[in-house]
Amino acid sequence: MPTYDQLLEELKGIRRPGLPDLRNIDRPALRAAAVAGGFCDGSDDAPAGIEALLKEAVRRLGERDLLGRAAAHTFGLLPDRRGAPAHDRRKTAAAVYGVTSERFRKHQEPQVVQQLAEAVLTILREPPVLSGGQGSMGLGPGPGAGAQRPGGPSPAGQSPLARGGRSGRSGGSGQEPPLRVDSVPVDAQSTFTLHVSPIELLRDIEVLVSSENVYLEMSKTFRPTVSGALRLAAAVRDPAGEIVDDVLARELAAWLRAHGRPGLPIRPGTVVPTSPGTLAARGVRRIYHAAVATPLDDTYDVRPESIARAVSACFALARAERDRYEPALSSICFPLLGAGRGGLAPAVSATWLRWAIRDELARDARWRVHLVVRSREIAEAVGAL
């Protein structure tokens, strides 16, 4: 088995020449990883096997996630991009983050390469499974995907989530339909419902919580974030599909003006309500915007205690609004606050969410609580905490 350092060094080495160079220079660590993962048999088909392995690693990172998309562009893993020059690939990868090529080279690119190496190692540590179909970015199985790893019995102690319809190593990054897992324990007395799904596809949950920065600036609608997804899903469109009313952003801007805060930050943990826009058709009544992320140059700072304050504020607001509706509000759904572009580790966000939710349910157990995550790996981590 190759080491992390060996994989990282070889990934750095193929970034500039690209995939067409794989047959010209032997990459023993990547070749060993491709063989161990069942993507090829040996030296002759190693280039195709390495390419298939890297595509699977991108799926592991998440094809809608910034890291996964940037990795696919960086290494030319997208259709018709294998032979693109290195500077073009870096430029398109930088555009994923909305930064210049030079800033991407210094800041985001090292992390992208490091996480791709980690994803390769994660694949090799998994029990053997069959590799599944084509992902949302159209990566396809790759030229070497014909060598499938043999299936076997589920390992002892594998969680019900893992046994319930898992196919391939993608981790639910767009290849599988949404999954709902009821009665995940918060503590001995309370449970929540776990969804592996895009948040905008949920139905008949009355309050959806969105993670925002302290300026209440929602993500762009094309960003693969909870904020961007809700903003897009709630917007009113004309018959041609163009947005004619950016409902959530408009109402947040109105709240900032009413409170004398346009262009100024609010306290981390503050929660601001808006209407659901067109998500009302899916049974959503309110969107609660939790300000937990403080912008810092090219990244964000998220303090775990801000998550606890935001959860408490969400329940306080929901209690205040509960009886304004008929029937009364009774359900609320949280994403992993601060765990997307906020950079907080999903396990840390989930731990603080659970603690805060348990504290609120101890005071008022009438609420039906939901948690939504994007991938099965994160869902299993949440369920195992």
C-alpha positions in Angstrom: 0.0 0.0 0.0 1.4 3.4 -0.9 1.8 6.0 1.8 0.1 9.4 1.9 3.4 11.2 1.3 4.2 9.0 -1.8 0.7 9.7 -3.3 1.0 13.4 -2.6 4.3 13.7 -4.3 3.2 11.8 -7.4 0.0 13.8 -7.6 2.0 17.0 -7.5 4.2 15.5 -10.3 1.3 14.9 -12.7 -0.5 18.1 -12.1 1.5 20.1 -14.7 2.0 17.4 -17.5 -1.5 16.0 -17.0 -3.1 12.6 -17.6 -1.6 12.1 -21.1 1.9 11.9 -19.4 1.0 8.9 -17.3 2.4 6.3 -19.8 5.6 8.2 -20.3 6.8 8.2 -16.6 6.0 5.4 -14.1 4.2 6.5 -11.0 4.7 3.5 -8.7 2.6 4.8 -5.8 -0.4 5.6 -7.9 0.0 2.4 -9.9 0.1 0.4 -6.7 -3.0 2.2 -5.5 -4.9 1.5 -8.8 -4.0 -2.2 -8.6 -4.9 -2.4 -5.0 -8.2 -0.7 -5.7 -9.1 -3.1 -8.5 -8.9 -0.4 -11.2 -6.1 -2.2 -13.3 -4.0 -5.3 -13.3 -0.5 -4.0 -13.7 1.9 -1.8 -15.6 0.3 -2.2 -19.0 -3.1 -0.8 -18.1 -1.8 1.4 -15.2 -2.5 4.8 -16.9 -6.1 4.0 -17.5 -6.4 2.5 -14.0 -4.8 5.6 -12.4 -7.2 7.8 -14.2 -10.2 5.8 -13.1 -8.9 5.8 -9.5 -8.6 9.6 -9.5 -12.1 10.0 -10.9 -13.4 7.8 -8.1 -11.4 9.9 -5.6 -13.1 13.1 -7.0 -16.5 11.4 -6.4 -15.3 10.8 -2.9 -14.6 14.5 -2.4 -18.0 15.3 -3.8 -18.7 16.3 -7.4 -20.8 19.3 -6.2 -18.3 20.3 -3.5 -15.7 22.9 -4.2 -12.8 20.5 -3.5 -14.2 17.8 -5.8 -14.9 20.3 -8.7 -11.5 22.0 -8.3 -9.7 18.6 -8.3 -11.5 17.5 -11.5 -10.4 20.7 -13.2 -6.9 20.6 -11.8 -6.1 17.2 -13.2 -8.2 17.3 -16.4 -10.6 14.7 -15.2 -13.7 16.2 -16.9 -14.8 15.2 -20.5 -12.8 16.9 -23.2 -10.3 18.3 -20.6 -7.6 15.6 -20.5 -5.3 17.5 -22.9 -5.9 21.0 -21.6 -2.7 22.9 -20.8 -1.8 23.2 -17.1 -2.4 26.9 -17.0 -5.9 26.5 -18.4 -6.7 23.8 -15.9 -5.5 25.9 -13.0 -7.5 28.9 -14.3 -10.8 26.9 -14.4 -10.0 25.4 -11.0 -9.5 28.8 -9.6 -12.8 29.9 -11.0 -14.5 27.3 -8.8 -13.4 29.2 -5.8 -13.8 32.6 -7.4 -10.2 33.6 -7.0 -7.3 34.4 -9.4 -5.0 31.6 -10.7 -2.1 32.9 -8.5 -4.1 33.0 -5.3 -5.5 29.5 -6.1 -1.9 28.3 -6.6 -0.8 29.6 -3.3 -3.8 28.8 -1.1 -6.4 26.4 -2.5 -4.4 24.2 -4.8 -2.2 22.6 -2.1 -5.3 21.7 -0.2 -7.0 20.2 -3.3 -4.1 18.0 -4.0 -3.8 16.9 -0.4 -7.4 16.0 -0.1 -7.3 14.1 -3.4 -4.5 12.0 -1.9 -6.6 11.4 1.3 -9.5 10.4 -0.9 -7.4 7.8 -2.7 -6.3 6.3 0.7 -9.9 6.3 1.9 -10.9 4.3 -1.2 -8.2 1.7 -0.5 -9.2 1.3 3.1 -12.8 0.5 2.3 -14.2 -3.0 2.1 -14.5 -4.3 -1.5 -17.6 -3.1 -3.3 -18.7 -2.8 -6.9 -18.0 0.6 -8.5 -21.2 2.3 -9.6 -22.4 4.5 -12.5 -21.7 7.9 -13.8 -21.6 11.0 -11.5 -23.2 14.3 -11.8 -20.2 16.0 -13.5 -20.2 13.3 -16.2 -16.8 11.9 -15.1 -17.9 8.4 -16.2 -16.2 5.3 -15.0 -13.0 6.0 -16.7 -11.1 3.8 -19.2 -9.9 1.4 -16.6 -13.2 1.0 -14.7 -13.8 -2.5 -16.3 -11.7 -4.1 -13.6 -14.2 -4.3 -10.8 -13.4 -5.2 -7.2 -15.2 -8.4 -6.2 -18.1 -8.0 -3.8 -18.3 -9.8 -0.5 -20.4 -10.0 2.6 -21.0 -6.9 4.7 -18.4 -6.5 7.4 -19.5 -7.2 11.0 -20.9 -4.2 12.8 -21.7 -2.2 9.6 -24.3 0.3 10.2 -27.9 0.0 8.9 -27.3 3.1 6.8 -24.3 1.4 5.1 -26.4 -1.7 4.4 -29.4 0.2 3.2 -28.8 0.6 -0.5 -25.2 1.6 -0.7 -23.8 1.2 -4.2 -20.3 2.2 -5.2 -17.8 4.4 -3.4 -19.4 7.7 -4.3 -20.7 8.4 -0.8 -24.0 9.7 -2.2 -22.4 12.6 -4.2 -25.3 12.8 -6.7 -25.4 9.1 -7.8 -28.1 7.9 -5.4 -31.5 9.2 -4.6 -32.2 10.9 -1.2 -32.3 8.7 1.8 -34.2 9.2 5.1 -33.3 7.6 8.3 -35.8 7.9 11.1 -35.2 7.8 14.9 -31.5 8.6 15.1 -30.9 9.1 18.9 -30.0 12.5 20.3 -30.0 11.0 23.7 -31.9 8.4 25.7 -35.2 10.3 25.4 -35.0 12.1 22.0 -34.4 11.3 18.4 -34.1 13.2 15.1 -34.7 12.3 11.5 -31.6 12.2 9.3 -31.8 13.0 5.6 -29.0 12.4 3.0 -30.4 14.8 0.5 -30.1 18.3 -1.1 -31.9 20.5 1.4 -34.1 22.0 -1.3 -35.7 18.6 -2.1 -37.1 18.1 1.5 -40.8 18.3 1.8 -43.3 19.1 4.6 -40.7 20.3 7.0 -42.0 23.7 8.2 -38.7 25.4 9.1 -35.5 25.0 7.2 -32.3 26.5 8.6 -29.7 28.0 6.3 -26.1 28.7 7.3 -25.0 32.3 6.5 -22.1 34.7 7.1 -22.4 37.5 9.6 -23.2 40.0 6.9 -26.3 37.9 5.9 -24.9 37.7 2.3 -26.3 34.5 0.9 -24.2 32.3 -1.4 -24.5 32.8 -5.2 -27.2 30.6 -6.6 -24.6 28.5 -8.5 -22.6 27.7 -5.4 -23.0 24.1 -4.1 -23.9 25.3 -0.6 -27.1 25.1 1.6 -27.4 28.9 1.3 -27.1 29.0 -2.5 -29.4 26.0 -3.0 -32.2 27.5 -0.8 -31.8 30.9 -2.4 -32.2 29.4 -5.9 -35.1 27.1 -4.9 -37.0 29.9 -3.2 -36.7 32.4 -6.0 -39.6 33.3 -8.3 -39.0 32.7 -12.0 -40.6 33.8 -15.2 -41.8 31.4 -17.9 -38.3 31.5 -19.4 -36.8 30.4 -16.1 -35.2 33.7 -15.3 -35.3 34.9 -11.7 -37.6 37.8 -11.3 -37.7 37.9 -7.5 -34.7 36.8 -5.4 -37.0 36.4 -2.4 -34.6 35.3 0.4 -31.9 37.8 -0.5 -34.5 40.6 -0.8 -36.0 39.9 2.6 -32.6 39.7 4.3 -31.6 43.0 2.8 -34.8 44.5 4.1 -34.2 43.2 7.6 -30.6 44.7 7.6 -32.0 48.1 6.5 -34.8 47.9 9.2 -32.2 47.2 11.9 -29.6 49.7 10.7 -27.0 47.0 9.7 -26.6 47.2 5.9 -23.0 46.5 5.1 -22.3 45.8 8.8 -21.8 42.4 10.6 -24.3 41.1 13.1 -23.4 39.0 16.1 -22.4 35.4 15.3 -25.3 33.1 16.3 -28.0 35.6 15.3 -30.9 34.1 13.4 -33.1 36.0 11.0 -36.4 34.6 9.5 -37.7 35.0 6.0 -40.6 33.6 4.1 -40.0 30.4 2.1 -40.6 31.9 -1.3 -41.6 29.2 -3.8 -40.5 26.5 -1.4 -44.0 27.0 0.2 -45.2 24.6 -2.5 -43.1 21.9 -0.8 -44.7 22.5 2.6 -42.0 24.9 3.9 -43.3 27.8 6.0 -40.2 29.6 7.1 -36.5 29.9 6.4 -34.3 30.7 9.4 -30.9 32.2 8.4 -28.3 31.4 11.1 -25.3 33.8 10.9 -22.3 31.6 12.0 -19.5 32.3 9.6 -17.2 35.4 9.8 -15.3 36.1 6.5 -11.5 36.2 6.8 -9.8 37.1 3.5 -10.2 33.9 1.4 -11.8 31.8 4.1 -14.3 31.9 7.0 -14.0 31.6 10.8 -16.7 29.5 12.5 -16.7 29.2 16.3 -18.5 26.1 17.6 -20.2 28.1 20.3 -21.8 30.2 17.6 -23.5 27.0 16.4 -24.9 26.5 19.9 -26.2 30.1 20.0 -27.8 29.8 16.6 -29.6 26.5 17.5 -30.9 28.1 20.7 -32.0 31.2 18.7 -33.7 29.0 16.1 -35.8 27.3 18.7 -36.6 30.5 20.5 -37.8 32.1 17.2 -39.8 29.0 16.3 -41.5 29.0 19.7 -42.4 32.7 19.2 -43.8 32.0 15.7 -45.4 28.6 16.4 -48.9 29.7 17.1 -49.1 32.2 14.2 -49.7 29.3 11.9 -52.5 26.8 11.6 -51.6 24.1 12.3 -48.9 25.3 14.6 -45.2 25.0 13.6 -43.9 21.6 14.8 -40.8 20.6 12.7 -37.4 22.2 12.1 -34.4 21.0 10.0 -30.8 21.9 10.5 -27.8 21.4 8.1 -24.3 20.9 9.5 -23.9 24.6 10.3 -20.5 26.0 9.3 -19.3 22.7 7.8 -19.4 23.7 4.1 -17.4 26.7 3.0 -17.2 27.7 6.7 -14.5 25.0 7.0 -15.6 23.5 10.3 -15.1 19.7 10.4 -18.5 17.9 9.9 -17.9 15.9 13.1 -17.4 19.1 15.1 -20.5 20.7 13.7 -22.6 17.6 14.3 -21.3 17.3 17.9 -22.3 20.8 18.8 -25.6 20.6 17.0 -26.5 17.5 18.9 -25.5 19.0 22.2 -27.6 22.2 21.5 -30.6 20.2 20.1 -30.6 17.9 23.1 -30.6 21.0 25.4 -33.5 22.5 23.6 -35.6 19.3 23.5 -35.1 18.9 27.2 -36.9 22.2 27.6 -39.6 21.5 25.0 -40.0 18.0 23.5 -42.8 18.9 21.2 -40.5 19.6 18.2 -39.8 17.2 15.4 -36.1 17.7 14.6 -34.5 16.9 11.2 -30.8 17.0 10.2 -29.8 17.1 6.5 -26.4 16.1 5.1 -25.1 15.7 1.5 -23.2 12.4 1.7 -23.5 9.0 3.2 -20.0 9.2 4.7 -21.0 12.3 6.7 -24.4 10.7 7.6 -22.6 7.6 9.0 -20.2 9.8 11.0 -23.2 11.7 12.4 -25.0 8.5 13.3 -21.9 7.0 15.0 -21.2 10.0 17.2 
